[in-house]
Amino acid sequence: MLLMVLVSAMAADQASAEDAAEGEALYQEVCRNCHGPSGRGLASFPGLLGHDVDFIVSRLETYRAGERVGGNSALMMPVAAELSDEEIANLAAYITEDLN
């Protein structure tokens, strides 16, 4: 029983690392141009540091749904519209695990 729990925990850690790696690739390709290479934000684009997974996922889903959240909504909505649920989860994993 203990072995099963350990194997399950190791698999979850591996999946999380893989998800964050996928999120990093997407972040570097799409997000870094406005939010900066370290997620601290650039000019009028906000920093992403200090937010938890639920916040990042919720915000991206809101933009994807075409709902306005703030001053940069018009810029974020078309970007988020292209993201799948998996890509959003991967981005959230990268931002909260590796950038924070």
Secondary structure in CASP SS format (residue, H / E / C, confidence):
PFRMAT SS
TARGET T0000
AUTHOR 0000-0000-0000
METHOD secondary structure of the structure
MODEL  1
M C 1.00
L H 1.00
L H 1.00
M H 1.00
V H 1.00
L H 1.00
V H 1.00
S H 1.00
A H 1.00
M H 1.00
A H 1.00
A H 1.00
D H 1.00
Q H 1.00
A H 1.00
S H 1.00
A H 1.00
E H 1.00
D H 1.00
A H 1.00
A H 1.00
E H 1.00
G H 1.00
E H 1.00
A H 1.00
L H 1.00
Y H 1.00
Q H 1.00
E H 1.00
V H 1.00
C H 1.00
R H 1.00
N H 1.00
C H 1.00
H H 1.00
G C 1.00
P C 1.00
S C 1.00
G C 1.00
R C 1.00
G C 1.00
L E 1.00
A C 1.00
S C 1.00
F E 1.00
P C 1.00
G C 1.00
L C 1.00
L C 1.00
G C 1.00
H C 1.00
D C 1.00
V H 1.00
D H 1.00
F H 1.00
I H 1.00
V H 1.00
S H 1.00
R H 1.00
L H 1.00
E H 1.00
T H 1.00
Y H 1.00
R H 1.00
A C 1.00
G C 1.00
E C 1.00
R C 1.00
V C 1.00
G C 1.00
G C 1.00
N C 1.00
S H 1.00
A H 1.00
L H 1.00
M H 1.00
M H 1.00
P H 1.00
V H 1.00
A H 1.00
A H 1.00
E C 1.00
L C 1.00
S C 1.00
D H 1.00
E H 1.00
E H 1.00
I H 1.00
A H 1.00
N H 1.00
L H 1.00
A H 1.00
A H 1.00
Y H 1.00
I H 1.00
T H 1.00
E H 1.00
D H 1.00
L H 1.00
N C 1.00
END
